[in-house]
Amino acid sequence: MSEEERLIQVRDRIDAIDADLLRLISERAACAQDIARIKDERTPGIRHYYRPEREAEILRRVKEKNPGPLDDEEAARLFREVMSACLALEKPLTVAYLGPEGTFTQAAALKHFGRSVQTQPFGAISDIFREVESDACDFGVVPVENSTEGVVSHTLDMFIRSPLRIAGEVSLRIHHHLMSRATEIGAVRRVFSHQQSLAQCRGWLDRYLPSAERIPVGSNAEAAKMAARTGDSAAVAGEAAADLYDVRILARRIEDDPGNTTRFLVIGPQDAPPSGRDKTSMLLSCRNESGSLYRLLTPLAEQGISMTRIESRPSRQGIWEYVFFIDISGHRSEQMIAAALRELQQTATFYKILGSYPEAVL
């Protein structure tokens, strides 16, 4: 058999597989519509059909059973988009994010929900909370911490007074690029970016643009938009922003930490049932006296519960009074965690569960 004949044979096989894939995807979409009808009969007027714990279970199963040659992450991303398209047939979700278009927050929203959702940009984290609280958007995506620069304090502060719950999390590897209308780095006189991004690229900027003015703005996408206006300005932003605002990338991956990652939270009116691999987030406060935090957290240690994160923020209720943001491994419905939470509620001067939700899968 000649090389051309072998190519024709393989291409014919690909065409047959594609036909099977299309048929199976259509069958899956029809099943999603059946689920929507069943839910409507059981709960008329249901607001949305999104089930974060169910989607997390499916994506984990895809990664566990993936035979290759696609790697696990790529296989899961493909299934993520299939699920997103099927969910949109039931009812398209509207997701608020920190805009404008082209930000890392939008990238996180699309990574978590897939590209069949409707994303809406807002100018401030408080706006995202407000839109979801008012039911104008189904969910919101907000940044909460970066592996290099730490917590996003405004997000944590919003949880103190917001009734919203955490329904999911997203981890996004952050790659920063220097972009401009200029044709060379030496022509850049000022650099726009979000203050955290400027901090994450401080070493590179000190080395290659030590004299350039660094101007913090509300978002990296806004920075790219501003850099597009003049020939001697640049922005530190993601690749999507360069495409959107028609600026060329002068230097790629200028972040000081190659493992630079940002964690985002999905916020909504309710959290999620158990998925088998979950986190629970809470707010706690205790008296400002010796050993009080140790005593407050003792129930977690006694129940063998892993605390994965703790941050403190001023409570705004009194001088030197703080609220602690705590993440633990597991779902609040699990017996040991439920027992520990009951003790915490009795001893804390302030106690609020922010939600239990699946650990990030993608």
Helices and strands as residue ranges (DSSP letters): H 3-42, H 52-65, H 72-90, E 94-98, H 104-113, E 118-122, H 125-133, E 139-146, E 150-151, H 153-161, E 165-173, E 177-180, G 185-187, E 190-193, H 195-200, H 202-208, E 213-216, H 220-227, E 233-237, H 239-245, E 248-251, E 261-268, E 278-285, H 292-302, E 307-314, E 322-329, H 335-347, E 350-358
